[in-house]
């Protein structure tokens, strides 16, 4: 169980005249994520959702607030202590190409987390990597290729393989499917749903697309300006959203069928 | 009705490697009609737009075919004449962040565009620019004219692009993935502007990979794959009775939730 208590993140920024000020990227957020459950977090760009993701996997340290994982307060730990716990929380970034080392082959990329955290013989390592490739449905012939020789969808699958390699308790997907072609996107989403059945962990999917959020999970957080404005635990239907901002997001979605052309009118802000 | 723009048998090769990028693209667009071009990356959607606007380097590409606008073939026109055509056909690009010159103020870039096409003083052009910005519902226009592109958000820049486009009163607007990089709410706003263009009898070519945008705007849809048109039909036919396997695949790849 992951418990987040009143977390804040403030950045120091400079405006165009060089005046210093502060930016509250995450402004007092608390929630609880249960085991074996998946959650979605929706928000516009600039709403602080990526910052929140980074705080959850301790890439950034929060300015205020606490994060408990299985009852242990991790926000008190030092950097080195966090590093030892890193296998418990993993993250899949938006840009797969830049999150993989271009000098590593697929095999090296996937085996990197295993080598750091576990002592394995060559045979065992080989076995584990092949297993992971199977899990993300990639052919084994790819192991000796480099990132530039692979497509966007394949790279994304390798990132997912790296994240699940150590059986983490929490996996955060930051915009896991944006920037992919529509057919590839559908395949990755279906893969994520299959993986969820095989691996027990807490999943947090961060996205700007409310359709993707609902496709992946029934528990949807809506975030705006660093604050969670709505938590919908049964988001089967668009009508179950109550907050004004969530309704605006839904209203902004383009129509499904052309005949709705004239009924849909969004106020120009 | 007669077509405003007609593309006949447009083919495109890379000279060096001989790879064919576009294969016999033909379609026409009527006045006030919206043609949607849909396809995945690498299908040649953007190249079609570039070829129509004669933006491709003829030293690198071999181009065949005709692009007929106002009874004249754009393919055979000289550079000077094409400049005049530029007033009638506008392009809205995908990434507003890189479409502007980062070293010039927005105002300079707007007035520059006006003065290339119309003979008027700088002051007149400035006033015309402010009027254009107001038309796309932007506030504090004077401040905007004085700011640099990096100071503004993607949605704002995209709307400034639309303002520049509309200012010259074009007959045809080509929107190449104009809403892809935007948030849902900003996208809805920009799409609303496109709807208004349609009402003002401007013909639109909308390039996208999103069937939502097609459903909102298009009258006629062209589905492209690997440089070829695999299917073209009325929007309703595409949504109700897709013929080609690939169109069906694309429609299946949509993610629809929330009881839609």
Interface residues (C-beta under 8 A of the other chain):
Chain A: X16 X44 X45 X181 X182 X183 X185 X186 X189 X208 X209 X210 X211 X212 X214 X215 X235 X236 X237 X238 X239 X248 X249 X250 X251 X252 X253 X254 X255 X256 X257 X258 X259 X260 X261 X264 X265 X266 X268 X269
Chain B: X40 X41 X137 X151 X154 X183 X184 X185 X187 X188 X189 X191 X192 X193 X209 X210 X212 X213 X214 X215 X216 X218 X235 X236 X239 X249 X250 X252 X253 X254 X255 X256 X257 X258 X259 X260
